[in-house]
Amino acid sequence: MNEAVKRGLFEAFGVELEYVIVDRDQLSVRSSADRVLQSLSNTADDAETFPSDTRSRLCTWSNELALHVIELKITDPIENLVRLSSQFENAVHAIDPVLERQGLRLLPTSMHPWMSPAKETKLWPHECHEIYEQYHKIFNCYSHGWANVQSVHLNLPFDGDEQFAKLHAAVRLVLPLLPALAASSPIVDSQITGWHSTRMKMYMAHCDRVPELMGPVIPEPLYDEASYRREIFGPIANAISPLDPQRTMECDFLNARGAIARFDRGSIEIRVMDVQEYPAADVSICAAVVAVLRALTQEKWSSLESQKQMSTERLKTMLTECSASGEHTIIDDPEFLRHFGITAGSIRSGDLWQHLVQTLRSEDTALDSLMAPLKIILDHGTLSTRILNLVGDSFSHEELRDAYEQVADCLQQWQPLIP
C-alpha cells in the first residue's frame, strides 16, 4: 500500500506470490533469481547489473531472501480483485520464455518437496544483501523455515485507528481458518509430513531464537497504533538490539506474526496462506477471505466488541490444528463459531468454508466472479489433499517428481490440479 494515498477498508488490495525457481527437467532448486531478473529487465548485456525487481505490465517480479525464490506482485494496489487474475496470468506467460532459455521453470506450492536447505540455499548477494546476511547471522537461514517457505501475502488497507480496530479484530478471527482453504505443503524432504501446511509448522518456529518477532503467531488483541507500537514493536526493538548493534534491521519490518500491521502505509498484511498451483486459485482464495473479513467488519454475525474478546491462545490452537489437518479439522469452539453465524457446537473447517462462501457469494460480486478455482478447493479439497491423492502413501523420487511436474504444468497452463 502506498504511504502517500490513504485508502479505507476494502478500497484496494495488494497481493504477493512467491515461487521456487527449479531446473526445467528435474525440478530441483536453482539459485537463479538474479539472472532471471536481469534478463527480464533487459540488462543482460551488463554482467554486473542485477536488479532486485522488474515490472511486467501492471505486475512486478522481485527478489527474496533466497536466490532460488522469486516473487510476483501487483505493482500498485488494485481496486478490483477480478482484474488481478489476468494481470498475474500475463506476467507468468511473460516470464516463461526467459526461464526456458535458461533451462528453468517455476514450481508452485509453499514448500519444495525435496530441497535440502542446508546444502542448496544461497542468499541474495546483491542490493540490500547486508540485511539478508544479518538475518542469516542471527537465525541461520539455511533451514526450511527460512529458505523453503513460499506464501501469499494479502495486503488490506485501513485509514486511522477506528478502521484498524475493525480490520485487526476480523483478521485475528479469520487467520486460524486459512490453512483449511490454502494448505499446499504436505511433503518435505521427500516424505509425507502429516501436516497439510508444513510451511506453517516451519514458519511458526523460524524465529524461535528471538520469539518477540513471532509472538503468539496470532497477533495480540491490540486495536490502536500507539498500543501496537508499545506492545509489539517495543519488545521487538529491545530484543533485536543486542543482536544487531549496527541497526541494519528496522523493527517495523521484523514483525513476523501471521498478520502484521504496516502503519507506514496504512495496511495489514496477512501471511498465513500457502501458494496454490496457479494464481487464479490464490486470487480466488483472497476473494473469499476479503468477503469474510468485510462481513465481520460490518458485524454481520457478531459485534466488534465480542470479536475483540476472542482469546489469542485459543485462536493459535485452532491455527495449529488447521495447519496440521487442513479442511478436515473439527472446530468445536462454540464461541468462535458464533462469530461466523454457526449455531452448532462443532463443524468441519471445510464445511465452514462451504457455508461462508455460499452465504456471502450473493453479496460479493468479486467472490461470485472468482468462484471457479474456489469451487475446485471446496469440492476436491485443499491443494495438499489433492497432491496427497496424486502421490498415494508410498512413492519413489521419480513418482514424486512426476507428480510435482503436473503441479508445475498447472502454473504454465493456467489450470487447477484435479487428480
C-alpha positions as CSV (number, residue, x, y, z in Angstrom):
1,M,0.0,0.0,0.0
2,N,1.3,3.4,-1.0
3,E,2.0,5.6,2.1
4,A,1.0,8.8,0.1
5,V,-2.5,7.5,-0.6
6,K,-4.7,6.7,2.3
7,R,-7.3,4.1,1.5
8,G,-10.2,3.0,3.6
9,L,-11.4,-0.6,4.3
10,F,-11.5,-2.8,1.2
11,E,-10.9,0.1,-1.2
12,A,-7.9,-1.6,-2.7
13,F,-5.8,-4.8,-2.4
14,G,-2.2,-5.8,-2.7
15,V,-1.3,-9.4,-3.4
16,E,2.2,-11.1,-3.5
17,L,3.0,-14.6,-4.5
18,E,6.3,-16.5,-4.1
19,Y,7.6,-19.2,-6.3
20,V,10.6,-21.6,-6.4
21,I,12.9,-21.5,-9.4
22,V,13.7,-25.0,-10.5
23,D,15.5,-27.0,-13.2
24,R,13.1,-27.4,-16.1
25,D,13.6,-31.2,-16.3
26,Q,14.5,-32.4,-12.8
27,L,12.6,-29.8,-10.8
28,S,15.5,-29.4,-8.3
29,V,16.0,-25.8,-7.0
30,R,18.3,-23.4,-8.9
31,S,19.7,-20.3,-7.4
32,S,19.0,-18.1,-10.4
33,A,16.7,-15.3,-9.4
34,D,19.3,-12.7,-10.1
35,R,19.9,-13.9,-13.7
36,V,16.2,-14.2,-14.3
37,L,15.5,-10.7,-13.1
38,Q,18.5,-9.4,-15.1
39,S,17.1,-11.0,-18.3
40,L,13.6,-9.7,-17.6
41,S,14.9,-6.1,-17.2
42,N,16.9,-6.2,-20.4
43,T,20.2,-5.6,-18.6
44,A,21.7,-9.0,-19.5
45,D,24.4,-7.2,-21.5
46,D,25.7,-5.7,-18.3
47,A,27.1,-8.6,-16.4
48,E,27.4,-6.6,-13.2
49,T,23.8,-5.3,-13.1
50,F,21.4,-7.4,-11.1
51,P,18.1,-5.5,-10.4
52,S,16.1,-6.6,-7.4
53,D,12.9,-6.1,-9.2
54,T,11.5,-5.5,-12.7
55,R,8.0,-4.6,-14.0
56,S,5.9,-6.8,-16.2
57,R,3.0,-4.6,-17.3
58,L,1.0,-4.0,-14.0
59,C,2.9,-6.6,-12.1
60,T,6.4,-6.7,-10.6
61,W,8.8,-9.6,-10.3
62,S,11.1,-9.2,-7.2
63,N,13.9,-11.0,-5.4
64,E,13.5,-12.6,-2.0
65,L,15.9,-13.7,0.8
66,A,16.9,-16.9,-1.0
67,L,18.4,-16.8,-4.5
68,H,16.1,-19.7,-5.7
69,V,12.9,-17.7,-4.8
70,I,11.2,-15.1,-6.9
71,E,8.1,-13.0,-6.0
72,L,5.2,-11.9,-8.2
73,K,3.1,-9.0,-7.0
74,I,0.7,-6.4,-8.3
75,T,2.8,-3.2,-8.6
76,D,0.2,-0.8,-7.2
77,P,-2.8,-1.7,-5.1
78,I,-5.7,-2.8,-7.2
79,E,-9.3,-1.8,-6.6
80,N,-11.0,-4.9,-8.1
81,L,-9.7,-8.4,-7.4
82,V,-11.4,-9.7,-10.5
83,R,-8.9,-7.8,-12.7
84,L,-5.9,-9.3,-10.7
85,S,-6.0,-12.8,-12.1
86,S,-5.5,-11.7,-15.7
87,Q,-2.6,-9.5,-14.7
88,F,-0.9,-12.4,-13.0
89,E,-1.5,-14.6,-16.0
90,N,0.1,-12.1,-18.3
91,A,3.2,-11.9,-16.0
92,V,3.5,-15.7,-15.8
93,H,3.3,-16.0,-19.5
94,A,5.9,-13.2,-20.0
95,I,8.5,-14.8,-17.7
96,D,8.3,-18.3,-19.1
97,P,10.4,-17.7,-22.3
98,V,13.1,-16.1,-20.1
99,L,13.1,-19.2,-17.8
100,E,13.0,-21.6,-20.7
101,R,16.1,-20.1,-22.3
102,Q,17.9,-20.7,-19.0
103,G,16.6,-24.3,-18.6
104,L,14.4,-23.2,-15.7
105,R,10.7,-23.1,-14.7
106,L,8.7,-22.0,-11.7
107,L,7.4,-24.5,-9.1
108,P,4.2,-23.6,-7.2
109,T,3.2,-24.8,-3.7
110,S,4.6,-23.4,-0.5
111,M,7.5,-25.8,0.1
112,H,9.8,-27.6,-2.3
113,P,9.2,-31.3,-1.7
114,W,12.8,-32.5,-1.6
115,M,15.0,-29.4,-1.3
116,S,17.9,-29.6,1.3
117,P,18.2,-26.1,2.6
118,A,21.4,-26.7,4.4
119,K,23.1,-27.8,1.1
120,E,21.2,-25.8,-1.5
121,T,20.4,-22.3,0.0
122,K,22.2,-19.3,-1.4
123,L,21.2,-15.9,-0.1
124,W,20.5,-12.9,-2.4
125,P,24.0,-11.4,-2.9
126,H,23.1,-8.0,-4.5
127,E,21.2,-4.9,-3.4
128,C,20.3,-5.0,0.3
129,H,22.3,-8.2,0.8
130,E,23.6,-7.0,4.1
131,I,20.0,-7.3,5.6
132,Y,19.7,-10.9,4.5
133,E,23.2,-11.6,5.8
134,Q,22.2,-10.2,9.2
135,Y,19.1,-12.4,9.2
136,H,21.3,-15.4,8.5
137,K,23.8,-14.4,11.2
138,I,21.1,-14.3,13.8
139,F,18.7,-17.1,12.7
140,N,20.6,-19.4,10.3
141,C,18.6,-19.0,7.1
142,Y,19.8,-22.3,5.7
143,S,16.7,-24.1,7.0
144,H,13.2,-24.9,5.8
145,G,11.6,-22.2,7.9
146,W,13.6,-19.5,6.1
147,A,14.6,-20.8,2.7
148,N,11.8,-23.1,1.8
149,V,8.5,-21.4,2.7
150,Q,6.6,-19.8,-0.2
151,S,3.5,-17.9,0.8
152,V,0.8,-15.5,-0.4
153,H,0.7,-12.1,1.2
154,L,-2.7,-10.2,1.1
155,N,-2.5,-6.5,2.0
156,L,-5.7,-4.8,3.1
157,P,-5.9,-1.0,3.8
158,F,-7.2,0.9,6.7
159,D,-7.4,4.6,7.5
160,G,-6.9,5.5,11.1
161,D,-7.4,3.7,14.4
162,E,-11.1,3.1,14.1
163,Q,-10.8,1.2,10.9
164,F,-7.6,-0.5,12.1
165,A,-9.5,-1.8,15.1
166,K,-12.3,-3.3,13.0
167,L,-9.9,-4.9,10.5
168,H,-7.5,-6.2,13.1
169,A,-10.3,-7.8,15.1
170,A,-11.6,-9.5,12.0
171,V,-8.2,-10.7,10.7
172,R,-7.4,-12.3,14.1
173,L,-10.6,-14.4,13.8
174,V,-10.0,-15.5,10.1
175,L,-6.3,-16.4,10.4
176,P,-6.9,-19.8,12.0
177,L,-9.2,-20.9,9.1
178,L,-6.8,-20.0,6.3
179,P,-4.9,-23.3,6.1
180,A,-8.2,-25.1,5.8
181,L,-8.5,-23.4,2.4
182,A,-5.0,-22.7,1.3
183,A,-2.7,-25.6,2.6
184,S,-0.3,-26.8,-0.1
185,S,2.7,-28.3,1.6
186,P,2.2,-31.9,2.7
187,I,5.6,-33.3,1.5
188,V,9.0,-32.1,2.7
189,D,12.4,-34.0,2.5
190,S,10.6,-36.4,0.1
191,Q,8.3,-37.5,2.9
192,I,4.7,-37.0,3.9
193,T,4.9,-34.9,7.0
194,G,1.5,-35.4,8.5
195,W,0.7,-31.7,8.1
196,H,-1.3,-30.2,5.3
197,S,0.5,-26.9,5.7
198,T,4.0,-27.9,6.8
199,R,5.0,-24.4,5.8
200,M,3.0,-23.1,8.7
201,K,4.7,-25.6,11.0
202,M,8.1,-24.4,9.9
203,Y,7.0,-20.7,9.9
204,M,5.7,-20.8,13.5
205,A,9.2,-21.9,14.7
206,H,11.5,-20.0,12.4
207,C,12.1,-17.0,14.8
208,D,12.5,-19.1,18.0
209,R,15.9,-17.5,18.8
210,V,14.1,-14.1,19.1
211,P,10.5,-15.1,20.0
212,E,9.4,-11.5,20.2
213,L,9.4,-11.3,16.4
214,M,6.7,-14.0,16.0
215,G,4.9,-13.5,19.3
216,P,1.9,-15.9,19.6
217,V,1.6,-16.0,15.7
218,I,-2.0,-14.8,16.0
219,P,-1.4,-11.1,16.7
220,E,-2.3,-9.8,20.1
221,P,-5.7,-8.1,20.7
222,L,-4.4,-4.5,20.1
223,Y,-6.7,-2.0,18.4
224,D,-4.8,1.3,18.0
225,E,-1.4,2.3,16.7
226,A,0.0,3.6,20.0
227,S,-0.8,0.3,21.8
228,Y,0.5,-1.8,18.9
229,R,3.8,0.1,18.8
230,R,4.2,-0.2,22.6
231,E,3.3,-3.8,22.9
232,I,4.7,-5.3,19.7
233,F,7.3,-3.0,18.2
234,G,8.8,-2.0,21.6
235,P,9.7,-5.6,22.6
236,I,10.9,-6.4,19.1
237,A,13.3,-3.4,19.2
238,N,14.6,-4.3,22.7
239,A,15.1,-8.0,21.7
240,I,16.9,-7.4,18.5
241,S,19.1,-4.5,19.6
242,P,22.0,-6.6,21.2
243,L,22.0,-8.9,18.1
244,D,22.1,-6.1,15.6
245,P,24.4,-3.4,17.0
246,Q,24.7,-1.7,13.7
247,R,20.9,-1.4,13.4
248,T,20.8,-3.0,10.0
249,M,17.2,-4.0,10.6
250,E,14.2,-1.9,11.3
251,C,11.8,-3.2,13.9
252,D,8.7,-2.4,11.8
253,F,9.9,-4.9,9.2
254,L,10.9,-7.6,11.8
255,N,7.4,-8.3,12.9
256,A,6.7,-11.9,11.8
257,R,3.2,-12.6,13.1
258,G,0.7,-14.3,10.9
259,A,-0.7,-10.8,10.1
260,I,1.3,-7.7,10.6
261,A,0.3,-4.0,10.8
262,R,2.1,-1.6,8.5
263,F,1.2,1.8,9.8
264,D,3.7,3.4,7.5
265,R,1.4,2.5,4.6
266,G,-1.9,2.0,6.3
267,S,-2.4,-1.7,5.8
268,I,-2.5,-5.1,7.4
269,E,-0.6,-7.9,5.7
270,I,-1.9,-11.4,6.0
271,R,0.9,-14.0,5.7
272,V,-0.8,-17.4,6.6
273,M,-1.8,-18.6,3.1
274,D,0.2,-21.2,1.2
275,V,0.8,-20.6,-2.6
276,Q,-1.5,-22.5,-4.9
277,E,-0.9,-24.3,-8.2
278,Y,-1.7,-21.2,-10.3
279,P,-2.5,-17.6,-9.3
280,A,-6.2,-17.7,-10.3
281,A,-6.6,-20.1,-7.2
282,D,-4.7,-17.7,-5.0
283,V,-6.8,-14.7,-6.1
284,S,-10.0,-16.8,-5.6
285,I,-8.9,-17.6,-2.0
286,C,-8.1,-13.9,-1.4
287,A,-11.6,-13.0,-2.6
288,A,-13.2,-15.5,-0.1
289,V,-11.0,-14.0,2.7
290,V,-11.9,-10.5,1.8
291,A,-15.7,-11.4,1.7
292,V,-15.5,-12.9,5.2
293,L,-13.4,-10.0,6.6
294,R,-15.9,-7.5,5.2
295,A,-18.8,-9.3,6.7
296,L,-17.0,-9.4,10.1
297,T,-16.1,-5.7,10.0
298,Q,-19.8,-5.0,9.2
299,E,-20.7,-7.0,12.3
300,K,-22.9,-9.4,10.3
301,W,-22.8,-12.2,12.8
302,S,-21.2,-10.6,16.0
303,S,-20.4,-7.2,17.4
304,L,-16.9,-5.7,17.2
305,E,-16.6,-5.8,21.0
306,S,-17.3,-9.5,21.1
307,Q,-14.8,-10.1,18.3
308,K,-12.1,-8.2,20.3
309,Q,-12.6,-10.6,23.2
310,M,-11.6,-13.8,21.4
311,S,-8.7,-15.5,23.2
312,T,-5.4,-15.3,21.3
313,E,-4.3,-18.7,22.7
314,R,-7.5,-20.4,21.5
315,L,-7.0,-18.8,18.1
316,K,-3.5,-20.1,17.9
317,T,-4.6,-23.6,18.9
318,M,-7.1,-23.6,16.0
319,L,-4.4,-22.2,13.6
320,T,-2.1,-25.1,14.5
321,E,-4.9,-27.7,14.2
322,C,-6.0,-26.3,10.8
323,S,-2.3,-26.2,9.6
324,A,-2.0,-29.9,10.5
325,S,-5.3,-31.2,9.3
326,G,-6.4,-28.7,6.7
327,E,-10.1,-28.9,5.7
328,H,-10.6,-32.0,7.9
329,T,-10.1,-30.1,11.1
330,I,-13.0,-30.3,13.5
331,I,-13.7,-26.9,15.1
332,D,-15.5,-27.3,18.4
333,D,-15.4,-23.9,19.9
334,P,-19.0,-22.5,20.0
335,E,-17.9,-19.0,20.9
336,F,-15.6,-18.9,17.9
337,L,-18.2,-20.3,15.6
338,R,-20.9,-17.8,16.6
339,H,-18.7,-15.1,15.1
340,F,-19.4,-16.7,11.7
341,G,-23.1,-17.3,12.2
342,I,-22.7,-21.0,13.2
343,T,-25.0,-22.1,16.0
344,A,-23.9,-25.7,16.1
345,G,-21.3,-26.7,18.7
346,S,-18.8,-28.1,16.1
347,I,-18.2,-28.1,12.4
348,R,-15.6,-29.4,10.0
349,S,-13.4,-26.5,8.8
350,G,-14.0,-27.4,5.1
351,D,-17.8,-27.3,5.8
352,L,-17.4,-23.9,7.5
353,W,-15.8,-22.5,4.4
354,Q,-18.6,-24.0,2.2
355,H,-21.1,-22.3,4.5
356,L,-19.3,-18.9,4.4
357,V,-18.7,-18.9,0.7
358,Q,-22.3,-19.8,-0.1
359,T,-23.7,-17.3,2.4
360,L,-21.6,-14.4,1.0
361,R,-21.4,-15.2,-2.6
362,S,-24.6,-13.4,-3.5
363,E,-23.5,-10.3,-1.6
364,D,-20.0,-10.1,-3.1
365,T,-19.6,-9.7,-6.9
366,A,-15.9,-10.3,-6.8
367,L,-16.3,-13.6,-4.9
368,D,-19.1,-14.7,-7.3
369,S,-17.0,-13.9,-10.4
370,L,-13.9,-15.7,-9.0
371,M,-15.7,-18.9,-7.8
372,A,-14.4,-21.4,-10.3
373,P,-11.0,-22.1,-8.7
374,L,-12.5,-21.9,-5.2
375,K,-15.1,-24.5,-6.2
376,I,-12.3,-26.9,-7.0
377,I,-10.9,-26.5,-3.5
378,L,-14.3,-26.8,-1.8
379,D,-15.3,-29.8,-3.9
380,H,-12.0,-31.7,-4.1
381,G,-10.0,-30.5,-1.1
382,T,-7.0,-28.2,-0.5
383,L,-4.1,-28.5,-2.8
384,S,-2.4,-30.5,-0.1
385,T,-5.2,-33.1,-0.2
386,R,-5.1,-33.2,-4.0
387,I,-1.3,-33.7,-4.0
388,L,-1.6,-36.5,-1.5
389,N,-4.3,-38.1,-3.6
390,L,-1.9,-37.8,-6.6
391,V,1.1,-39.5,-5.0
392,G,-0.5,-42.0,-2.7
393,D,1.0,-43.4,0.5
394,S,4.3,-44.7,-1.0
395,F,6.3,-43.2,-3.8
396,S,9.7,-43.1,-5.4
397,H,11.6,-40.0,-6.2
398,E,10.7,-40.3,-9.8
399,E,7.0,-40.6,-9.0
400,L,7.2,-37.6,-6.7
401,R,8.9,-35.6,-9.4
402,D,6.2,-36.6,-11.9
403,A,3.5,-35.5,-9.5
404,Y,5.1,-32.1,-8.9
405,E,5.7,-31.8,-12.7
406,Q,1.9,-31.9,-13.0
407,V,1.7,-29.1,-10.4
408,A,4.2,-27.0,-12.3
409,D,2.3,-27.6,-15.5
410,C,-0.8,-26.1,-13.8
411,L,1.0,-22.8,-13.4
412,Q,2.3,-22.9,-17.0
413,Q,-1.1,-24.0,-18.5
414,W,-3.2,-21.9,-16.1
415,Q,-5.4,-24.7,-14.8
416,P,-6.3,-26.3,-11.5
417,L,-4.8,-29.6,-10.2
418,I,-7.6,-32.2,-10.3
419,P,-6.1,-35.7,-9.7
